Amino acid sequence: NAPKGPTPGKGRGELTERERQVVQLLSEGLSNKLIADRLGISDHTAKFHVNGVMMKLGASTRTEAVVEAMRRGLIRL
């Protein structure tokens, strides 16, 4: 059984379907509150997903996350 938890090597995780939706909304410049409203989730949950996206993409800013998601072909502008 493979160990659970973060994998070594920053920014190598696969995004979940929800995280893909979140990064697409990030690319539209939406705040966590607007992402939450659009997806019908709480602000806290939206923030959790944004943080997960940034961690998996090895990004330290929302903009870096969007750029990396585009580079990987995960989103289109």
Residue pairs with C-beta under 8 A, 6 or more apart in sequence:
6 13
6 55
7 13
10 55
10 58
11 55
11 56
11 57
11 58
11 59
11 68
12 56
12 58
13 55
13 56
14 56
15 23
15 53
15 56
15 57
15 69
15 74
18 39
18 49
19 49
19 52
19 53
19 56
20 74
20 75
21 39
22 35
22 39
22 46
22 49
22 50
22 53
23 53
23 57
23 65
23 66
23 69
23 74
23 75
24 75
25 34
25 35
25 38
25 39
26 35
26 50
26 53
26 62
26 65
26 66
26 69
27 66
27 69
27 70
27 75
27 77
30 38
32 43
32 46
32 47
32 50
33 43
33 46
35 46
35 49
35 50
36 42
36 43
36 45
36 46
39 46
41 49
50 62
50 65
53 59
53 65
53 69
54 60
54 61
54 62
54 64
54 65
57 64
57 65
57 68
57 69
57 72
58 68
59 65
59 67
59 68
66 75
69 75
70 76
70 77
